[in-house]
Amino acid sequence: MKKVRIILGSKSDLQICEPIQKTLNEFGVDSELQISSAHRNPEKTAKLAQEAEKEGFGIIIACAGMAAHLPGVIASHSSLPIIGVPIAAGPLSGKDALYSIAQMPPGVPVACMAINGVKNAALLAIQILALSDNELAKRYKDYKESLKV
């Protein structure tokens, strides 16, 4: 099964983003979390994106607040699906991050979650990986059934 690489733009995003790994773990999906700013460490960020596929990752979840260039920068360096999560930060409480991630130019797609929508980011990653993994697909279908009242 492919793994999920999680990249946070800042260490301050760790607490908000904890549900990503928790949710992936509940479904038996391996993940790796890295902190790498698109602005403060662009070389490391590019390398994480460029090497993800050969390292066995199938999806990258990128979380960032304020200017939130991280998901787009990662998408420009990878052909893997990228899920962007805007983090509530700064005077605009994440609206600037939401617009940055949602307004990607043609040819550089990023799936954009809600502000602080980290659990849905993990669930979307699981859905995508489940397309080529029958066991994971069954676990996800069971999860969806458990949501019914």
Secondary structure in CASP SS format (residue, H / E / C, confidence):
PFRMAT SS
TARGET T0000
AUTHOR 0000-0000-0000
METHOD secondary structure of the structure
MODEL  1
M C 1.00
K C 1.00
K E 1.00
V E 1.00
R E 1.00
I E 1.00
I E 1.00
L E 1.00
G C 1.00
S C 1.00
K H 1.00
S H 1.00
D H 1.00
L H 1.00
Q H 1.00
I H 1.00
C H 1.00
E H 1.00
P H 1.00
I H 1.00
Q H 1.00
K H 1.00
T H 1.00
L H 1.00
N H 1.00
E H 1.00
F C 1.00
G C 1.00
V C 1.00
D C 1.00
S E 1.00
E E 1.00
L E 1.00
Q E 1.00
I E 1.00
S C 1.00
S C 1.00
A C 1.00
H C 1.00
R C 1.00
N C 1.00
P H 1.00
E H 1.00
K H 1.00
T H 1.00
A H 1.00
K H 1.00
L H 1.00
A H 1.00
Q H 1.00
E H 1.00
A C 1.00
E H 1.00
K H 1.00
E H 1.00
G C 1.00
F E 1.00
G E 1.00
I E 1.00
I E 1.00
I E 1.00
A E 1.00
C E 1.00
A E 1.00
G E 1.00
M C 1.00
A C 1.00
A C 1.00
H C 1.00
L H 1.00
P H 1.00
G H 1.00
V H 1.00
I H 1.00
A H 1.00
S H 1.00
H C 1.00
S C 1.00
S C 1.00
L C 1.00
P C 1.00
I E 1.00
I E 1.00
G E 1.00
V E 1.00
P E 1.00
I E 1.00
A C 1.00
A C 1.00
G C 1.00
P C 1.00
L C 1.00
S C 1.00
G C 1.00
K H 1.00
D H 1.00
A H 1.00
L H 1.00
Y H 1.00
S H 1.00
I H 1.00
A H 1.00
Q C 1.00
M C 1.00
P C 1.00
P C 1.00
G C 1.00
V C 1.00
P C 1.00
V C 1.00
A E 1.00
C E 1.00
M C 1.00
A C 1.00
I C 1.00
N C 1.00
G C 1.00
V H 1.00
K H 1.00
N H 1.00
A H 1.00
A H 1.00
L H 1.00
L H 1.00
A H 1.00
I H 1.00
Q H 1.00
I H 1.00
L H 1.00
A H 1.00
L C 1.00
S C 1.00
D C 1.00
N H 1.00
E H 1.00
L H 1.00
A H 1.00
K H 1.00
R H 1.00
Y H 1.00
K H 1.00
D H 1.00
Y H 1.00
K H 1.00
E H 1.00
S H 1.00
L C 1.00
K C 1.00
V C 1.00
END
